[in-house]
């Protein structure tokens, strides 16, 4: 059996205009017997710009059904701390553009530390996207970021290769040894 891991699925802001979206999501997940708390619905930060009230209601409905919700690509555009304050989400996925200077620039480190600090104080799970170097990994660990994704660990791969990797390899040991 495969290890249990949440599944993150990106959705377009256009889905908020579909009256049947929530019910279809529930039906599909229930049909396959997957726990709703194992599904993370991702919506990009840019979706919040012009439809924040509608998205806030949509997110509440999704969370009320038992799904987790993530803001994807946080920091990639016109980040607004007010929507993080006003909208109940579970996960903040930090955009790779905030790591563009390899965490060696003081301003970049201060911005990242501040984001992780406020996210942790709001009890949000943080995910660093696009990690490619050991320097980035080391810095992110000092910020308390426990979920990290990027080419440093693996490039996109076919499903079978992924299944083989997570069932046969001691992935956690490999990551902590970096």
C-alpha positions in Angstrom: 0.0 0.0 0.0 1.1 3.5 -0.7 1.8 5.9 2.1 -1.0 8.3 2.9 -0.3 11.8 1.7 -2.5 14.7 0.9 -3.3 15.5 -2.7 -3.1 19.1 -3.8 -5.2 20.1 -6.8 -5.0 23.5 -8.6 -8.3 25.0 -9.5 -9.0 28.1 -11.7 -10.8 31.2 -10.3 -13.4 30.4 -12.9 -14.5 27.4 -10.7 -16.0 29.9 -8.2 -18.6 30.8 -10.8 -19.7 27.2 -11.3 -22.8 26.5 -9.1 -22.2 22.7 -9.3 -18.4 22.8 -8.5 -18.7 22.0 -4.7 -21.1 19.2 -5.2 -19.1 17.7 -8.1 -15.9 17.8 -6.0 -17.7 16.1 -3.1 -19.2 13.4 -5.4 -15.9 12.6 -7.1 -13.9 12.4 -3.9 -16.6 10.3 -2.1 -17.0 8.0 -5.1 -13.3 7.0 -4.8 -13.4 6.7 -1.0 -10.8 9.4 -0.4 -11.0 11.3 2.8 -11.9 14.9 2.1 -9.3 16.1 4.6 -6.7 14.5 2.3 -7.6 16.8 -0.6 -6.1 20.3 -0.7 -7.9 22.7 -3.0 -5.4 25.3 -4.4 -6.3 28.7 -5.8 -3.7 31.1 -7.0 -3.2 34.4 -5.1 -4.0 36.4 -8.3 -7.6 35.0 -8.1 -8.2 37.1 -5.0 -7.7 40.4 -6.8 -11.1 41.1 -8.3 -13.5 38.6 -6.7 -12.3 38.5 -3.0 -15.8 38.4 -1.5 -17.1 35.7 -3.8 -13.9 33.7 -3.3 -14.2 34.1 0.5 -17.7 32.5 0.4 -16.5 29.8 -2.1 -13.5 28.9 0.2 -15.8 28.8 3.3 -18.1 26.3 1.5 -15.2 24.1 0.4 -13.8 24.1 3.9 -17.2 23.4 5.4 -17.3 20.3 3.2 -14.1 19.1 4.9 -11.5 20.0 2.3 -8.3 21.9 3.0 -7.7 25.1 1.0 -4.3 26.6 0.0 -3.3 30.0 -1.5 -0.9 29.0 -4.2 1.9 31.2 -5.6 1.8 33.6 -2.6 4.1 36.5 -3.2 4.0 36.2 -7.0 1.9 39.2 -7.6 0.1 41.9 -5.6 0.1 40.1 -2.2 -2.4 41.5 0.2 -2.0 40.5 3.8 -5.6 41.6 4.3 -7.0 38.6 2.3 -4.9 36.2 4.4 -6.3 37.9 7.4 -9.9 37.9 6.1 -10.1 34.6 4.3 -9.9 31.3 6.2 -7.4 29.0 4.5 -5.2 26.2 5.7 -2.0 26.5 3.6 0.1 29.3 2.3 2.3 28.2 -0.6 5.2 30.6 -1.0 6.0 31.4 -4.6 9.5 30.5 -5.9 10.0 34.0 -7.1 10.7 35.0 -3.4 13.7 32.7 -3.5 15.2 34.3 -6.7 18.4 35.5 -5.0 19.0 32.0 -3.5 18.3 33.4 0.0 21.6 35.2 0.0 20.2 38.7 -0.2 19.3 40.3 3.2 16.1 41.9 1.9 15.0 38.5 0.5 15.7 36.8 3.8 13.8 39.5 5.8 10.7 39.3 3.6 10.7 35.5 3.8 11.2 35.4 7.5 8.3 37.9 7.9 6.0 35.8 5.8 6.8 32.6 7.7 6.4 34.4 11.0 3.0 35.8 10.3 1.8 32.5 8.6 2.9 30.5 11.6 1.3 32.9 14.0 -2.0 32.5 12.0 -1.5 28.7 12.4 -1.2 28.3 8.6 0.9 25.4 7.1 3.6 26.9 4.9 5.0 25.3 1.7 8.0 26.7 0.0 7.8 26.1 -3.8 10.6 25.9 -6.3 13.5 25.0 -4.0 16.5 24.2 -6.1 19.6 24.7 -3.9 20.9 23.5 -0.5 21.3 27.2 0.5 17.6 27.7 0.0 16.8 24.5 1.9 19.0 25.5 4.8 17.5 29.0 5.1 14.0 27.7 4.9 14.6 25.3 7.7 15.7 28.2 9.9 12.3 29.8 9.2 10.4 26.7 10.4 9.2 25.8 7.0 8.6 22.0 7.1 7.0 21.4 3.7 9.3 22.1 0.9 9.0 21.2 -2.8 11.2 21.7 -5.8 13.8 20.3 -8.2 16.3 19.9 -5.3 14.3 16.8 -4.4 12.8 15.6 -7.7 11.7 16.8 -11.1 8.2 15.9 -12.4 7.9 12.2 -13.1 5.4 9.6 -14.4 3.0 8.2 -11.9 4.6 4.7 -11.9 8.1 6.2 -11.2 6.6 8.3 -8.4 4.8 5.2 -6.9 8.0 3.2 -7.0 10.0 6.1 -5.4 7.7 6.6 -2.5 7.2 2.9 -1.7 10.7 1.7 -2.2 12.9 4.6 -1.1 13.5 6.1 2.3 12.6 9.5 1.0 12.4 11.1 4.4 16.0 10.0 5.2 17.2 11.2 1.9 15.7 14.7 2.4 17.0 15.1 6.0 20.5 14.1 4.9 20.7 17.0 2.4 
